[in-house]
Amino acid sequence: MSPFLLKRLLLMIPMLLGITVVCFVVMHLAPGSPTDLQTQMNPRASAEAKARLKSLYDLDKPLAVQYWLWLKKAAVLDLGKSFSPDRRPVADKILERLPVTISLNILSLGLIVIVAVPLGVMAAVRQDSLFDRLTSVFVFVGFAMPTFWLALLAMIFFGIHLGWLPISGIRSLNYEYLPPGERVLDVVKHLILPVLLSAFGGLAGLSRYMRSNMLEVIRQDYILTARAKGLPERTVIFKHALRNALLPVITILGLSVPGLIGGSVIFETIFAIPGMGQLFYMAVMSRDYPTVMGILLIGAVLTLLGNLLADLAYALADPRIRTS
């Protein structure tokens, strides 16, 4: 396992460099620049002022030189300073918001696994039953319905019409004055809608993958042998079949990490959650290149780590991979 882990960690370095190169080039190909946004609405901004701003941000240098300057700083964990008026270090801005985004993604991913795996197993065991047909309808709805539109409907119904759940932020304005127990309840109420809605699409897809894998596994000869031995059906399904059916699902979970991080931009913007997704959206709109690159770098690292964890979980689930 150690050589396998070391090899994967070393392969992550060129992959990470490739991702940053592509992101850096694409970001600079987008129309507009930080200096344009800061000077276009100011009639007193002269051409000399624009040139000084470009020199301050190193935008007057060739693109390759700009990337090399950024990479040298990133190698020592210095993500530079934001182009926004506060000129705060990008690392500080990201560290303020990173725990919120990671917490949302972990809760969403946990909810997907806890619900989708049993749902898929039960649908496969009860193939063509009423339960299987209902879950199929649920899956088709989950794939077809845009989650941002569903989020707006949920905000109107649960937040405005019924008044049960808050529709913005992660805490109330009077949070500091609440008792400890009510503080926890307040945060939970704020997280219910974002977590449920961000998990909805992934839950529908993963349950269908789980059903398909489970149907394939329970038709194998070793499952027939286990049943012929007189083992209880629960043991056959959850001990012998489930472990092998989980292998493709583990891979899909690793690949779903980028989608969750990308989805954070949508849900954090809709629900006004002060996370990395909201910061990324504002940085893109203001052409804040250092902040955009810092967030993309963190997202790339989290994605690669998610894939690595998926490979390790794959090896733990299948002894043949460990021995090979």
Beta strands, then each sheet from edge to edge (+ up, - down):
end
